[in-house]
Amino acid sequence: MNKKIGVCIVGLGRAGRFHLKSIKNLDIFHLKYVVDTQLSEDDEVVQQHDFKLLKTIDEALNDDTLNAVVVSSPTQFHFDYITRSLDAGKHVFTEKPLGKTLAEIQSCFDLAAKKGLALYLGFQRRYDYNFKTLKSTIDQIQPIKIIKTSSRDNPKPSLEYLKISGNIFHDMLIHDFDMLIFLLGTRVPKSVFAFGHAYDENISTIPDFDTALVTIKYDKGLICSIDTSRTAIYGYDQRLELFGEHGMAIAENERNHSVQLHTAEGMYIAPINHSFPQRYKAAYATEMADFGNGILNQQLNNVTKKECVLGHLLANAAHQSAISGQAIDFENYMASQAVSF
Ligand SMILES: NC(=O)c1ccc[n+]([C@@H]2O[C@H](COP(=O)([O-])OP(=O)(O)OC[C@H]3O[C@@H](n4cnc5c(N)ncnc54)[C@H](O)[C@@H]3O)[C@@H](O)[C@H]2O)c1
């Protein structure tokens, strides 16, 4: 491909807008279309940028000069946009979660492989330099005995978003399950146990949880915990800790600046980043660059089918455990889904 990669963004909300920024800043892309059912020509974001706004994706898919589609619509539409784009011969980058069911996930990977097209997933934490550095410490401190992650959102997403998000395990903790897979590979856990609670009555009626704690036990003793909340008053809280035989490695939050003020009254440090667009600004840019380079260099995935399937099943198991109050025997659960690695 000599020319720039012609790209279409589907869904220009919170996620679509950080992808728009990345694409605009990357020379390898030419943004041709945005498909959004609710945006109009009068909206500021449309006026400020040069793309054709569409209500449906058909015109974009019929354009032979369009090479790729970035799917950042609400989750329930991902599968349809991904499969239609792949069928039309377009490379796809999709926001998480890829699909709502195991069958959807498997069929998207199979279709992309059959067509020889790229299928990239928006697991931006894999591109974050803190978490990449943390991963590089594993050899020095292993065997790892405990992995501890705090993953708290801010601000709380709208109820409209939450109602169609799937649930907290598939919408939010899917990033944390993917981080475990990023660190450990497709190691299959023995057992998954989760508690959940909805402090927000509106969220309880969805029904969903806004707060959860998941523990995962692997063979050889490794225990992982993920604590999560839909909102943290002090900012977007994302910490990850590895505890091993030969030491500990911690990826801390990023702050708005690193100046500390010490006075007779005590110490002041700057707040942590407000939300995900600030915290993962660099990672969002890097993942989109990786997608573009993947298309140019025939590197067709950033996350494997196996990894994506494992993350999905962990989310299912955690959800099932939080509902039932029972630990889930994960190997049995995988077998019941006819999945074996
Ligand atoms: N990786 C991340 O950090 C991250 C962060 C936020 C959201 N997400 C993911 O991005 C996706 C979108 O979430 P969001 O927060 O941007 O939601 P949002 O509600 O802010 O934006 C969704 C956009 O899609 C448009 N839309 C609605 N129905 C559509 C349809 N059928 N076709 C095309 N466009 C449609 C809406 O008008 C809106 O502009 C979700 O799947 C979510 O899981 C990922």
The ligand as an ORCA input file, in Angstrom:
! r2SCAN-3c Opt
* xyz 0 1
  N     -10.665      1.350     25.662
  C     -11.185      2.295     26.425
  O     -10.517      2.902     27.253
  C     -12.634      2.662     26.246
  C     -13.144      3.788     26.892
  C     -14.482      4.106     26.691
  C     -15.289      3.326     25.892
  N     -14.753      2.220     25.298
  C     -15.601      1.371     24.421
  O     -15.983      2.150     23.298
  C     -17.310      1.849     22.899
  C     -18.115      3.144     22.884
  O     -18.153      3.664     24.187
  P     -18.222      5.240     24.443
  O     -17.905      5.459     25.856
  O     -17.469      5.984     23.404
  O     -19.790      5.466     24.215
  P     -20.518      6.837     23.891
  O     -21.930      6.628     24.266
  O     -19.752      7.990     24.458
  O     -20.393      6.966     22.302
  C     -21.031      6.115     21.393
  C     -21.187      6.862     20.075
  O     -21.755      5.962     19.129
  C     -22.875      6.581     18.484
  N     -23.815      5.510     18.113
  C     -24.878      5.022     18.832
  N     -25.442      4.002     18.149
  C     -24.720      3.854     17.014
  C     -24.831      2.975     15.906
  N     -25.759      2.012     15.845
  N     -23.938      3.123     14.916
  C     -22.976      4.071     14.934
  N     -22.836      4.928     15.971
  C     -23.702      4.818     16.979
  C     -23.428      7.578     19.477
  O     -24.114      8.627     18.811
  C     -22.138      8.067     20.163
  O     -21.586      9.173     19.476
  C     -17.834      0.817     23.905
  O     -17.776     -0.447     23.307
  C     -16.879      0.906     25.078
  O     -16.687     -0.359     25.709
  C     -13.452      1.902     25.442
*
